[in-house]
């Protein structure tokens, strides 16, 4: 029972620190936030903070890692472009539902991990290229280049959609990405 209580305290402490950091990031940039200020805002003492983190940046990195892990759980190799579109819609929906955190991560220039996650998703999406007739003839090196292009382009499209609050649904964004890939075997 003691371990459960300790785990609950750790979860609560990290949640309070995340909420406090998100509030502070609405007011100022990450480099202007210090540990004392974050602890005051979160109602956590400094010793407790240092049990889990070293800097406020570590709290943000922890949030980024959690969001990336949640997205990775969505990953599945599609057998068709229809399945690829469904997968992209799930990713877009997840990011849309967590858009405030995603926007902060992008603004704080911690988005390299997001780009990597989305690139990995795209590699997984298009790895089974024999199923997608327009990718069948590519050699391995060309496929790596295409995956990088698709991953980066998809990432920046999603990034702009979130940052500018463009009024498109996750389903519309996923369909747009699939259409832009030039592999419009998916019904429009």
Protein Blocks (a to p, Z undefined) as FASTA:
>chain_A
ZZmmmmmmmmmmmmmmmmmmmmmmmmmcfklpcfklmmmmnopafklmmmmmmbfklmmm
mmmmmmmmmmmmmgccdfbfklmmmmmmmmmmmmmmmmmmmmmmmmnopmmmmmmmmmmm
mmmmmmmmmlmmklmmpcfklmmmmmmmmmmmmmmmmmmmmmnopacdfklmmmmmmmmn
opambcZZ
